[in-house]
Amino acid sequence: MAFESINALLAMGGHGPYVWTSYGAFLLVLSALVIWSVWQRRLVIEQARWHQRVARVQQQKAAGRQEFSN
C-alpha cells in the first residue's frame, strides 16, 4: 500500500487539503452538471409536449373550419 495509515492517506505528505479540495470541487461540479442536464431534459420534454398539444388544437380547429365551409 502506498500509505502507512488512513491519516497518511488523508494528509498526503502535507498536500492533502489541496488534493481533497480538488476532489470535492470536481464532485460538486460533476453533480451540478448531472442535475442541470436532468433538469434541461425534463424542460425540453415538457416544451415538446406543449408544442404537440398546440399543433393538435390548431389541427382540430382547422378541421372544424373545413367541415363548416363545405
mmJSON file of the N, C-alpha and C atoms, coordinates in Angstrom:
{"data_MODEL":{"atom_site":{
"group_PDB":["ATOM","ATOM","ATOM","ATOM","ATOM","ATOM","ATOM","ATOM","ATOM","ATOM","ATOM","ATOM","ATOM","ATOM","ATOM","ATOM","ATOM","ATOM","ATOM","ATOM","ATOM","ATOM","ATOM","ATOM","ATOM","ATOM","ATOM","ATOM","ATOM","ATOM","ATOM","ATOM","ATOM","ATOM","ATOM","ATOM","ATOM","ATOM","ATOM","ATOM","ATOM","ATOM","ATOM","ATOM","ATOM","ATOM","ATOM","ATOM","ATOM","ATOM","ATOM","ATOM","ATOM","ATOM","ATOM","ATOM","ATOM","ATOM","ATOM","ATOM","ATOM","ATOM","ATOM","ATOM","ATOM","ATOM","ATOM","ATOM","ATOM","ATOM","ATOM","ATOM","ATOM","ATOM","ATOM","ATOM","ATOM","ATOM","ATOM","ATOM","ATOM","ATOM","ATOM","ATOM","ATOM","ATOM","ATOM","ATOM","ATOM","ATOM","ATOM","ATOM","ATOM","ATOM","ATOM","ATOM","ATOM","ATOM","ATOM","ATOM","ATOM","ATOM","ATOM","ATOM","ATOM","ATOM","ATOM","ATOM","ATOM","ATOM","ATOM","ATOM","ATOM","ATOM","ATOM","ATOM","ATOM","ATOM","ATOM","ATOM","ATOM","ATOM","ATOM","ATOM","ATOM","ATOM","ATOM","ATOM","ATOM","ATOM","ATOM","ATOM","ATOM","ATOM","ATOM","ATOM","ATOM","ATOM","ATOM","ATOM","ATOM","ATOM","ATOM","ATOM","ATOM","ATOM","ATOM","ATOM","ATOM","ATOM","ATOM","ATOM","ATOM","ATOM","ATOM","ATOM","ATOM","ATOM","ATOM","ATOM","ATOM","ATOM","ATOM","ATOM","ATOM","ATOM","ATOM","ATOM","ATOM","ATOM","ATOM","ATOM","ATOM","ATOM","ATOM","ATOM","ATOM","ATOM","ATOM","ATOM","ATOM","ATOM","ATOM","ATOM","ATOM","ATOM","ATOM","ATOM","ATOM","ATOM","ATOM","ATOM","ATOM","ATOM","ATOM","ATOM","ATOM","ATOM","ATOM","ATOM","ATOM","ATOM","ATOM","ATOM","ATOM","ATOM","ATOM","ATOM","ATOM","ATOM"],
"id":[1,2,3,4,5,6,7,8,9,10,11,12,13,14,15,16,17,18,19,20,21,22,23,24,25,26,27,28,29,30,31,32,33,34,35,36,37,38,39,40,41,42,43,44,45,46,47,48,49,50,51,52,53,54,55,56,57,58,59,60,61,62,63,64,65,66,67,68,69,70,71,72,73,74,75,76,77,78,79,80,81,82,83,84,85,86,87,88,89,90,91,92,93,94,95,96,97,98,99,100,101,102,103,104,105,106,107,108,109,110,111,112,113,114,115,116,117,118,119,120,121,122,123,124,125,126,127,128,129,130,131,132,133,134,135,136,137,138,139,140,141,142,143,144,145,146,147,148,149,150,151,152,153,154,155,156,157,158,159,160,161,162,163,164,165,166,167,168,169,170,171,172,173,174,175,176,177,178,179,180,181,182,183,184,185,186,187,188,189,190,191,192,193,194,195,196,197,198,199,200,201,202,203,204,205,206,207,208,209,210],
"type_symbol":["N","C","C","N","C","C","N","C","C","N","C","C","N","C","C","N","C","C","N","C","C","N","C","C","N","C","C","N","C","C","N","C","C","N","C","C","N","C","C","N","C","C","N","C","C","N","C","C","N","C","C","N","C","C","N","C","C","N","C","C","N","C","C","N","C","C","N","C","C","N","C","C","N","C","C","N","C","C","N","C","C","N","C","C","N","C","C","N","C","C","N","C","C","N","C","C","N","C","C","N","C","C","N","C","C","N","C","C","N","C","C","N","C","C","N","C","C","N","C","C","N","C","C","N","C","C","N","C","C","N","C","C","N","C","C","N","C","C","N","C","C","N","C","C","N","C","C","N","C","C","N","C","C","N","C","C","N","C","C","N","C","C","N","C","C","N","C","C","N","C","C","N","C","C","N","C","C","N","C","C","N","C","C","N","C","C","N","C","C","N","C","C","N","C","C","N","C","C","N","C","C","N","C","C","N","C","C","N","C","C"],
"label_atom_id":["N","CA","C","N","CA","C","N","CA","C","N","CA","C","N","CA","C","N","CA","C","N","CA","C","N","CA","C","N","CA","C","N","CA","C","N","CA","C","N","CA","C","N","CA","C","N","CA","C","N","CA","C","N","CA","C","N","CA","C","N","CA","C","N","CA","C","N","CA","C","N","CA","C","N","CA","C","N","CA","C","N","CA","C","N","CA","C","N","CA","C","N","CA","C","N","CA","C","N","CA","C","N","CA","C","N","CA","C","N","CA","C","N","CA","C","N","CA","C","N","CA","C","N","CA","C","N","CA","C","N","CA","C","N","CA","C","N","CA","C","N","CA","C","N","CA","C","N","CA","C","N","CA","C","N","CA","C","N","CA","C","N","CA","C","N","CA","C","N","CA","C","N","CA","C","N","CA","C","N","CA","C","N","CA","C","N","CA","C","N","CA","C","N","CA","C","N","CA","C","N","CA","C","N","CA","C","N","CA","C","N","CA","C","N","CA","C","N","CA","C","N","CA","C","N","CA","C","N","CA","C","N","CA","C","N","CA","C","N","CA","C","N","CA","C"],
"label_alt_id":[null,null,null,null,null,null,null,null,null,null,null,null,null,null,null,null,null,null,null,null,null,null,null,null,null,null,null,null,null,null,null,null,null,null,null,null,null,null,null,null,null,null,null,null,null,null,null,null,null,null,null,null,null,null,null,null,null,null,null,null,null,null,null,null,null,null,null,null,null,null,null,null,null,null,null,null,null,null,null,null,null,null,null,null,null,null,null,null,null,null,null,null,null,null,null,null,null,null,null,null,null,null,null,null,null,null,null,null,null,null,null,null,null,null,null,null,null,null,null,null,null,null,null,null,null,null,null,null,null,null,null,null,null,null,null,null,null,null,null,null,null,null,null,null,null,null,null,null,null,null,null,null,null,null,null,null,null,null,null,null,null,null,null,null,null,null,null,null,null,null,null,null,null,null,null,null,null,null,null,null,null,null,null,null,null,null,null,null,null,null,null,null,null,null,null,null,null,null,null,null,null,null,null,null,null,null,null,null,null,null],
"label_comp_id":["MET","MET","MET","ALA","ALA","ALA","PHE","PHE","PHE","GLU","GLU","GLU","SER","SER","SER","ILE","ILE","ILE","ASN","ASN","ASN","ALA","ALA","ALA","LEU","LEU","LEU","LEU","LEU","LEU","ALA","ALA","ALA","MET","MET","MET","GLY","GLY","GLY","GLY","GLY","GLY","HIS","HIS","HIS","GLY","GLY","GLY","PRO","PRO","PRO","TYR","TYR","TYR","VAL","VAL","VAL","TRP","TRP","TRP","THR","THR","THR","SER","SER","SER","TYR","TYR","TYR","GLY","GLY","GLY","ALA","ALA","ALA","PHE","PHE","PHE","LEU","LEU","LEU","LEU","LEU","LEU","VAL","VAL","VAL","LEU","LEU","LEU","SER","SER","SER","ALA","ALA","ALA","LEU","LEU","LEU","VAL","VAL","VAL","ILE","ILE","ILE","TRP","TRP","TRP","SER","SER","SER","VAL","VAL","VAL","TRP","TRP","TRP","GLN","GLN","GLN","ARG","ARG","ARG","ARG","ARG","ARG","LEU","LEU","LEU","VAL","VAL","VAL","ILE","ILE","ILE","GLU","GLU","GLU","GLN","GLN","GLN","ALA","ALA","ALA","ARG","ARG","ARG","TRP","TRP","TRP","HIS","HIS","HIS","GLN","GLN","GLN","ARG","ARG","ARG","VAL","VAL","VAL","ALA","ALA","ALA","ARG","ARG","ARG","VAL","VAL","VAL","GLN","GLN","GLN","GLN","GLN","GLN","GLN","GLN","GLN","LYS","LYS","LYS","ALA","ALA","ALA","ALA","ALA","ALA","GLY","GLY","GLY","ARG","ARG","ARG","GLN","GLN","GLN","GLU","GLU","GLU","PHE","PHE","PHE","SER","SER","SER","ASN","ASN","ASN"],
"label_asym_id":["A","A","A","A","A","A","A","A","A","A","A","A","A","A","A","A","A","A","A","A","A","A","A","A","A","A","A","A","A","A","A","A","A","A","A","A","A","A","A","A","A","A","A","A","A","A","A","A","A","A","A","A","A","A","A","A","A","A","A","A","A","A","A","A","A","A","A","A","A","A","A","A","A","A","A","A","A","A","A","A","A","A","A","A","A","A","A","A","A","A","A","A","A","A","A","A","A","A","A","A","A","A","A","A","A","A","A","A","A","A","A","A","A","A","A","A","A","A","A","A","A","A","A","A","A","A","A","A","A","A","A","A","A","A","A","A","A","A","A","A","A","A","A","A","A","A","A","A","A","A","A","A","A","A","A","A","A","A","A","A","A","A","A","A","A","A","A","A","A","A","A","A","A","A","A","A","A","A","A","A","A","A","A","A","A","A","A","A","A","A","A","A","A","A","A","A","A","A","A","A","A","A","A","A","A","A","A","A","A","A"],
"label_entity_id":["1","1","1","1","1","1","1","1","1","1","1","1","1","1","1","1","1","1","1","1","1","1","1","1","1","1","1","1","1","1","1","1","1","1","1","1","1","1","1","1","1","1","1","1","1","1","1","1","1","1","1","1","1","1","1","1","1","1","1","1","1","1","1","1","1","1","1","1","1","1","1","1","1","1","1","1","1","1","1","1","1","1","1","1","1","1","1","1","1","1","1","1","1","1","1","1","1","1","1","1","1","1","1","1","1","1","1","1","1","1","1","1","1","1","1","1","1","1","1","1","1","1","1","1","1","1","1","1","1","1","1","1","1","1","1","1","1","1","1","1","1","1","1","1","1","1","1","1","1","1","1","1","1","1","1","1","1","1","1","1","1","1","1","1","1","1","1","1","1","1","1","1","1","1","1","1","1","1","1","1","1","1","1","1","1","1","1","1","1","1","1","1","1","1","1","1","1","1","1","1","1","1","1","1","1","1","1","1","1","1"],
"label_seq_id":[1,1,1,2,2,2,3,3,3,4,4,4,5,5,5,6,6,6,7,7,7,8,8,8,9,9,9,10,10,10,11,11,11,12,12,12,13,13,13,14,14,14,15,15,15,16,16,16,17,17,17,18,18,18,19,19,19,20,20,20,21,21,21,22,22,22,23,23,23,24,24,24,25,25,25,26,26,26,27,27,27,28,28,28,29,29,29,30,30,30,31,31,31,32,32,32,33,33,33,34,34,34,35,35,35,36,36,36,37,37,37,38,38,38,39,39,39,40,40,40,41,41,41,42,42,42,43,43,43,44,44,44,45,45,45,46,46,46,47,47,47,48,48,48,49,49,49,50,50,50,51,51,51,52,52,52,53,53,53,54,54,54,55,55,55,56,56,56,57,57,57,58,58,58,59,59,59,60,60,60,61,61,61,62,62,62,63,63,63,64,64,64,65,65,65,66,66,66,67,67,67,68,68,68,69,69,69,70,70,70],
"pdbx_PDB_ins_code":[null,null,null,null,null,null,null,null,null,null,null,null,null,null,null,null,null,null,null,null,null,null,null,null,null,null,null,null,null,null,null,null,null,null,null,null,null,null,null,null,null,null,null,null,null,null,null,null,null,null,null,null,null,null,null,null,null,null,null,null,null,null,null,null,null,null,null,null,null,null,null,null,null,null,null,null,null,null,null,null,null,null,null,null,null,null,null,null,null,null,null,null,null,null,null,null,null,null,null,null,null,null,null,null,null,null,null,null,null,null,null,null,null,null,null,null,null,null,null,null,null,null,null,null,null,null,null,null,null,null,null,null,null,null,null,null,null,null,null,null,null,null,null,null,null,null,null,null,null,null,null,null,null,null,null,null,null,null,null,null,null,null,null,null,null,null,null,null,null,null,null,null,null,null,null,null,null,null,null,null,null,null,null,null,null,null,null,null,null,null,null,null,null,null,null,null,null,null,null,null,null,null,null,null,null,null,null,null,null,null],
"Cartn_x":[0.844,0.0,0.891,0.473,1.293,1.364,0.341,0.31,0.291,0.926,1.044,-0.243,-1.067,-2.312,-3.325,-4.528,-5.581,-5.21,-4.634,-4.226,-3.171,-2.241,-1.227,-1.868,-2.883,-3.61,-4.299,-4.965,-5.67,-4.707,-3.552,-2.58,-1.802,-1.533,-0.802,0.472,1.232,2.518,2.389,1.316,1.104,0.289,0.025,-0.737,-2.209,-2.587,-3.954,-5.043,-4.941,-6.015,-6.233,-5.179,-5.308,-5.903,-5.429,-5.909,-7.382,-7.767,-9.149,-10.089,-9.601,-10.414,-10.652,-9.638,-9.791,-10.797,-10.686,-11.663,-13.074,-13.206,-14.518,-15.093,-14.26,-14.72,-15.134,-14.36,-14.694,-16.048,-16.253,-17.525,-18.69,-18.465,-19.511,-19.901,-18.91,-19.183,-19.834,-19.344,-19.922,-21.379,-21.653,-23.024,-23.926,-23.432,-24.22,-24.514,-23.547,-23.739,-24.795,-24.765,-25.756,-27.148,-27.266,-28.565,-29.087,-28.224,-28.632,-29.075,-28.359,-28.705,-30.073,-30.339,-31.642,-32.74,-32.501,-33.488,-33.753,-32.688,-32.841,-33.606,-33.335,-34.021,-35.516,-35.866,-37.288,-37.938,-37.216,-37.739,-37.983,-37.055,-37.199,-38.379,-38.54,-39.667,-40.987,-41.057,-42.28,-42.597,-41.582,-41.799,-42.264,-41.699,-42.112,-43.568,-43.947,-45.344,-46.274,-45.864,-46.687,-46.866,-45.784,-45.87,-46.755,-46.705,-47.576,-49.042,-49.32,-50.697,-51.189,-50.357,-50.738,-51.004,-50.146,-50.328,-51.611,-51.898,-53.111,-54.355,-54.356,-55.501,-55.671,-54.573,-54.662,-55.196,-54.789,-55.299,-56.791,-57.221,-58.636,-59.457,-58.932,-59.637,-59.723,-58.623,-58.614,-59.584,-59.64,-60.561,-61.998,-62.252,-63.6,-64.038,-63.149,-63.475,-63.763,-63.037,-63.244,-64.605,-65.063,-66.366,-67.481,-67.362,-68.418,-68.348,-67.218,-67.093,-67.69,-67.903,-68.453,-69.905],
"Cartn_y":[-1.174,0.0,1.238,2.283,3.483,4.292,4.209,4.977,4.019,4.445,3.587,3.524,4.563,4.593,5.484,5.469,6.327,7.796,8.134,9.52,9.964,9.07,9.402,9.598,8.791,8.95,10.307,10.676,11.952,13.136,13.015,14.109,14.231,13.115,13.065,13.904,13.714,14.405,15.915,16.401,17.84,18.437,17.672,18.163,17.765,17.086,16.576,17.619,18.775,19.762,20.198,20.353,20.772,19.653,18.448,17.308,17.059,17.008,16.701,17.84,19.079,20.203,20.091,19.679,19.497,18.392,17.273,16.193,16.672,17.417,17.934,18.876,19.777,20.707,19.952,18.946,18.134,17.455,16.836,16.15,17.128,18.313,19.331,19.76,20.048,20.469,19.339,18.125,16.981,16.762,16.86,16.701,17.795,19.033,20.142,19.922,19.414,19.147,18.069,17.026,15.954,16.485,17.231,17.784,18.739,19.614,20.565,19.832,18.773,18.009,17.343,16.77,16.138,17.188,18.349,19.436,19.921,20.121,20.562,19.54,18.266,17.209,17.249,17.389,17.476,18.704,19.818,21.044,20.882,20.272,20.053,19.127,18.088,17.166,17.889,18.716,19.489,20.42,21.094,22.01,21.257,20.101,19.305,18.87,18.453,18.061,19.247,20.431,21.63,21.955,21.9,22.184,21.162,19.91,18.894,19.208,19.631,19.982,21.162,22.183,23.359,22.961,22.144,21.701,20.89,20.033,19.22,20.111,21.105,22.014,22.795,23.258,24.001,23.118,21.856,20.937,20.7,20.564,20.345,21.568,22.756,23.978,24.077,23.759,23.814,22.788,21.609,20.57,21.005,21.669,22.147,23.219,24.104,25.159,24.567,23.52,22.91,22.226,21.66,20.992,22.002,23.178,24.173,24.935,24.927,25.667,24.896,23.612,22.809,22.979],
"Cartn_z":[0.0,0.0,0.0,-0.672,-0.814,0.477,1.316,2.563,3.743,4.828,6.008,6.816,6.735,7.506,6.786,7.308,6.756,6.937,8.095,8.336,7.322,6.992,5.991,4.619,4.325,3.068,3.014,4.1,4.132,4.089,4.751,4.795,3.487,2.825,1.561,1.6,2.634,2.742,2.816,3.417,3.536,2.402,1.365,0.208,0.274,1.327,1.465,1.3,1.992,1.847,0.391,-0.359,-1.758,-2.615,-2.381,-3.159,-2.873,-1.598,-1.246,-1.621,-1.563,-2.029,-3.534,-4.266,-5.712,-6.028,-5.312,-5.498,-5.151,-4.07,-3.677,-4.715,-5.241,-6.27,-7.528,-7.897,-9.068,-8.891,-7.733,-7.485,-7.446,-6.897,-6.856,-8.271,-9.095,-10.471,-11.265,-11.098,-11.805,-11.388,-10.095,-9.602,-10.154,-10.162,-10.704,-12.183,-12.923,-14.348,-14.573,-13.775,-13.897,-13.57,-12.474,-12.072,-13.136,-13.658,-14.686,-15.953,-16.325,-17.526,-17.388,-16.226,-15.98,-16.034,-15.439,-15.427,-16.852,-17.634,-19.018,-19.849,-19.634,-20.381,-20.099,-18.831,-18.472,-19.094,-19.102,-19.684,-21.182,-21.88,-23.322,-23.602,-22.8,-22.986,-22.744,-21.704,-21.44,-22.602,-23.125,-24.245,-25.488,-25.739,-26.897,-26.752,-25.553,-25.325,-25.509,-25.047,-25.19,-26.671,-27.437,-28.873,-29.58,-29.154,-29.745,-29.456,-28.201,-27.845,-28.675,-28.818,-29.602,-31.049,-31.621,-33.005,-33.151,-32.168,-32.219,-32.168,-31.293,-31.185,-32.479,-33.059,-34.317,-35.437,-35.464,-36.485,-36.294,-35.043,-34.768,-35.169,-34.892,-35.288,-36.804,-37.484,-38.948,-39.524,-38.951,-39.419,-39.17,-38.053,-37.755,-38.725,-39.111,-40.067,-41.445,-41.817,-43.125,-43.195,-42.084,-42.075,-42.311,-41.71,-41.833,-43.155,-43.814,-45.074,-46.251,-46.105,-47.213,-47.32],
"occupancy":[1.0,1.0,1.0,1.0,1.0,1.0,1.0,1.0,1.0,1.0,1.0,1.0,1.0,1.0,1.0,1.0,1.0,1.0,1.0,1.0,1.0,1.0,1.0,1.0,1.0,1.0,1.0,1.0,1.0,1.0,1.0,1.0,1.0,1.0,1.0,1.0,1.0,1.0,1.0,1.0,1.0,1.0,1.0,1.0,1.0,1.0,1.0,1.0,1.0,1.0,1.0,1.0,1.0,1.0,1.0,1.0,1.0,1.0,1.0,1.0,1.0,1.0,1.0,1.0,1.0,1.0,1.0,1.0,1.0,1.0,1.0,1.0,1.0,1.0,1.0,1.0,1.0,1.0,1.0,1.0,1.0,1.0,1.0,1.0,1.0,1.0,1.0,1.0,1.0,1.0,1.0,1.0,1.0,1.0,1.0,1.0,1.0,1.0,1.0,1.0,1.0,1.0,1.0,1.0,1.0,1.0,1.0,1.0,1.0,1.0,1.0,1.0,1.0,1.0,1.0,1.0,1.0,1.0,1.0,1.0,1.0,1.0,1.0,1.0,1.0,1.0,1.0,1.0,1.0,1.0,1.0,1.0,1.0,1.0,1.0,1.0,1.0,1.0,1.0,1.0,1.0,1.0,1.0,1.0,1.0,1.0,1.0,1.0,1.0,1.0,1.0,1.0,1.0,1.0,1.0,1.0,1.0,1.0,1.0,1.0,1.0,1.0,1.0,1.0,1.0,1.0,1.0,1.0,1.0,1.0,1.0,1.0,1.0,1.0,1.0,1.0,1.0,1.0,1.0,1.0,1.0,1.0,1.0,1.0,1.0,1.0,1.0,1.0,1.0,1.0,1.0,1.0,1.0,1.0,1.0,1.0,1.0,1.0,1.0,1.0,1.0,1.0,1.0,1.0,1.0,1.0,1.0,1.0,1.0,1.0],
"B_iso_or_equiv":[0.0,0.0,0.0,0.0,0.0,0.0,0.0,0.0,0.0,0.0,0.0,0.0,0.0,0.0,0.0,0.0,0.0,0.0,0.0,0.0,0.0,0.0,0.0,0.0,0.0,0.0,0.0,0.0,0.0,0.0,0.0,0.0,0.0,0.0,0.0,0.0,0.0,0.0,0.0,0.0,0.0,0.0,0.0,0.0,0.0,0.0,0.0,0.0,0.0,0.0,0.0,0.0,0.0,0.0,0.0,0.0,0.0,0.0,0.0,0.0,0.0,0.0,0.0,0.0,0.0,0.0,0.0,0.0,0.0,0.0,0.0,0.0,0.0,0.0,0.0,0.0,0.0,0.0,0.0,0.0,0.0,0.0,0.0,0.0,0.0,0.0,0.0,0.0,0.0,0.0,0.0,0.0,0.0,0.0,0.0,0.0,0.0,0.0,0.0,0.0,0.0,0.0,0.0,0.0,0.0,0.0,0.0,0.0,0.0,0.0,0.0,0.0,0.0,0.0,0.0,0.0,0.0,0.0,0.0,0.0,0.0,0.0,0.0,0.0,0.0,0.0,0.0,0.0,0.0,0.0,0.0,0.0,0.0,0.0,0.0,0.0,0.0,0.0,0.0,0.0,0.0,0.0,0.0,0.0,0.0,0.0,0.0,0.0,0.0,0.0,0.0,0.0,0.0,0.0,0.0,0.0,0.0,0.0,0.0,0.0,0.0,0.0,0.0,0.0,0.0,0.0,0.0,0.0,0.0,0.0,0.0,0.0,0.0,0.0,0.0,0.0,0.0,0.0,0.0,0.0,0.0,0.0,0.0,0.0,0.0,0.0,0.0,0.0,0.0,0.0,0.0,0.0,0.0,0.0,0.0,0.0,0.0,0.0,0.0,0.0,0.0,0.0,0.0,0.0,0.0,0.0,0.0,0.0,0.0,0.0],
"pdbx_formal_charge":[null,null,null,null,null,null,null,null,null,null,null,null,null,null,null,null,null,null,null,null,null,null,null,null,null,null,null,null,null,null,null,null,null,null,null,null,null,null,null,null,null,null,null,null,null,null,null,null,null,null,null,null,null,null,null,null,null,null,null,null,null,null,null,null,null,null,null,null,null,null,null,null,null,null,null,null,null,null,null,null,null,null,null,null,null,null,null,null,null,null,null,null,null,null,null,null,null,null,null,null,null,null,null,null,null,null,null,null,null,null,null,null,null,null,null,null,null,null,null,null,null,null,null,null,null,null,null,null,null,null,null,null,null,null,null,null,null,null,null,null,null,null,null,null,null,null,null,null,null,null,null,null,null,null,null,null,null,null,null,null,null,null,null,null,null,null,null,null,null,null,null,null,null,null,null,null,null,null,null,null,null,null,null,null,null,null,null,null,null,null,null,null,null,null,null,null,null,null,null,null,null,null,null,null,null,null,null,null,null,null],
"auth_seq_id":[1,1,1,2,2,2,3,3,3,4,4,4,5,5,5,6,6,6,7,7,7,8,8,8,9,9,9,10,10,10,11,11,11,12,12,12,13,13,13,14,14,14,15,15,15,16,16,16,17,17,17,18,18,18,19,19,19,20,20,20,21,21,21,22,22,22,23,23,23,24,24,24,25,25,25,26,26,26,27,27,27,28,28,28,29,29,29,30,30,30,31,31,31,32,32,32,33,33,33,34,34,34,35,35,35,36,36,36,37,37,37,38,38,38,39,39,39,40,40,40,41,41,41,42,42,42,43,43,43,44,44,44,45,45,45,46,46,46,47,47,47,48,48,48,49,49,49,50,50,50,51,51,51,52,52,52,53,53,53,54,54,54,55,55,55,56,56,56,57,57,57,58,58,58,59,59,59,60,60,60,61,61,61,62,62,62,63,63,63,64,64,64,65,65,65,66,66,66,67,67,67,68,68,68,69,69,69,70,70,70],
"auth_comp_id":["MET","MET","MET","ALA","ALA","ALA","PHE","PHE","PHE","GLU","GLU","GLU","SER","SER","SER","ILE","ILE","ILE","ASN","ASN","ASN","ALA","ALA","ALA","LEU","LEU","LEU","LEU","LEU","LEU","ALA","ALA","ALA","MET","MET","MET","GLY","GLY","GLY","GLY","GLY","GLY","HIS","HIS","HIS","GLY","GLY","GLY","PRO","PRO","PRO","TYR","TYR","TYR","VAL","VAL","VAL","TRP","TRP","TRP","THR","THR","THR","SER","SER","SER","TYR","TYR","TYR","GLY","GLY","GLY","ALA","ALA","ALA","PHE","PHE","PHE","LEU","LEU","LEU","LEU","LEU","LEU","VAL","VAL","VAL","LEU","LEU","LEU","SER","SER","SER","ALA","ALA","ALA","LEU","LEU","LEU","VAL","VAL","VAL","ILE","ILE","ILE","TRP","TRP","TRP","SER","SER","SER","VAL","VAL","VAL","TRP","TRP","TRP","GLN","GLN","GLN","ARG","ARG","ARG","ARG","ARG","ARG","LEU","LEU","LEU","VAL","VAL","VAL","ILE","ILE","ILE","GLU","GLU","GLU","GLN","GLN","GLN","ALA","ALA","ALA","ARG","ARG","ARG","TRP","TRP","TRP","HIS","HIS","HIS","GLN","GLN","GLN","ARG","ARG","ARG","VAL","VAL","VAL","ALA","ALA","ALA","ARG","ARG","ARG","VAL","VAL","VAL","GLN","GLN","GLN","GLN","GLN","GLN","GLN","GLN","GLN","LYS","LYS","LYS","ALA","ALA","ALA","ALA","ALA","ALA","GLY","GLY","GLY","ARG","ARG","ARG","GLN","GLN","GLN","GLU","GLU","GLU","PHE","PHE","PHE","SER","SER","SER","ASN","ASN","ASN"],
"auth_asym_id":["A","A","A","A","A","A","A","A","A","A","A","A","A","A","A","A","A","A","A","A","A","A","A","A","A","A","A","A","A","A","A","A","A","A","A","A","A","A","A","A","A","A","A","A","A","A","A","A","A","A","A","A","A","A","A","A","A","A","A","A","A","A","A","A","A","A","A","A","A","A","A","A","A","A","A","A","A","A","A","A","A","A","A","A","A","A","A","A","A","A","A","A","A","A","A","A","A","A","A","A","A","A","A","A","A","A","A","A","A","A","A","A","A","A","A","A","A","A","A","A","A","A","A","A","A","A","A","A","A","A","A","A","A","A","A","A","A","A","A","A","A","A","A","A","A","A","A","A","A","A","A","A","A","A","A","A","A","A","A","A","A","A","A","A","A","A","A","A","A","A","A","A","A","A","A","A","A","A","A","A","A","A","A","A","A","A","A","A","A","A","A","A","A","A","A","A","A","A","A","A","A","A","A","A","A","A","A","A","A","A"],
"auth_atom_id":["N","CA","C","N","CA","C","N","CA","C","N","CA","C","N","CA","C","N","CA","C","N","CA","C","N","CA","C","N","CA","C","N","CA","C","N","CA","C","N","CA","C","N","CA","C","N","CA","C","N","CA","C","N","CA","C","N","CA","C","N","CA","C","N","CA","C","N","CA","C","N","CA","C","N","CA","C","N","CA","C","N","CA","C","N","CA","C","N","CA","C","N","CA","C","N","CA","C","N","CA","C","N","CA","C","N","CA","C","N","CA","C","N","CA","C","N","CA","C","N","CA","C","N","CA","C","N","CA","C","N","CA","C","N","CA","C","N","CA","C","N","CA","C","N","CA","C","N","CA","C","N","CA","C","N","CA","C","N","CA","C","N","CA","C","N","CA","C","N","CA","C","N","CA","C","N","CA","C","N","CA","C","N","CA","C","N","CA","C","N","CA","C","N","CA","C","N","CA","C","N","CA","C","N","CA","C","N","CA","C","N","CA","C","N","CA","C","N","CA","C","N","CA","C","N","CA","C","N","CA","C","N","CA","C","N","CA","C","N","CA","C","N","CA","C"],
"pdbx_PDB_model_num":[1,1,1,1,1,1,1,1,1,1,1,1,1,1,1,1,1,1,1,1,1,1,1,1,1,1,1,1,1,1,1,1,1,1,1,1,1,1,1,1,1,1,1,1,1,1,1,1,1,1,1,1,1,1,1,1,1,1,1,1,1,1,1,1,1,1,1,1,1,1,1,1,1,1,1,1,1,1,1,1,1,1,1,1,1,1,1,1,1,1,1,1,1,1,1,1,1,1,1,1,1,1,1,1,1,1,1,1,1,1,1,1,1,1,1,1,1,1,1,1,1,1,1,1,1,1,1,1,1,1,1,1,1,1,1,1,1,1,1,1,1,1,1,1,1,1,1,1,1,1,1,1,1,1,1,1,1,1,1,1,1,1,1,1,1,1,1,1,1,1,1,1,1,1,1,1,1,1,1,1,1,1,1,1,1,1,1,1,1,1,1,1,1,1,1,1,1,1,1,1,1,1,1,1,1,1,1,1,1,1]
}}}
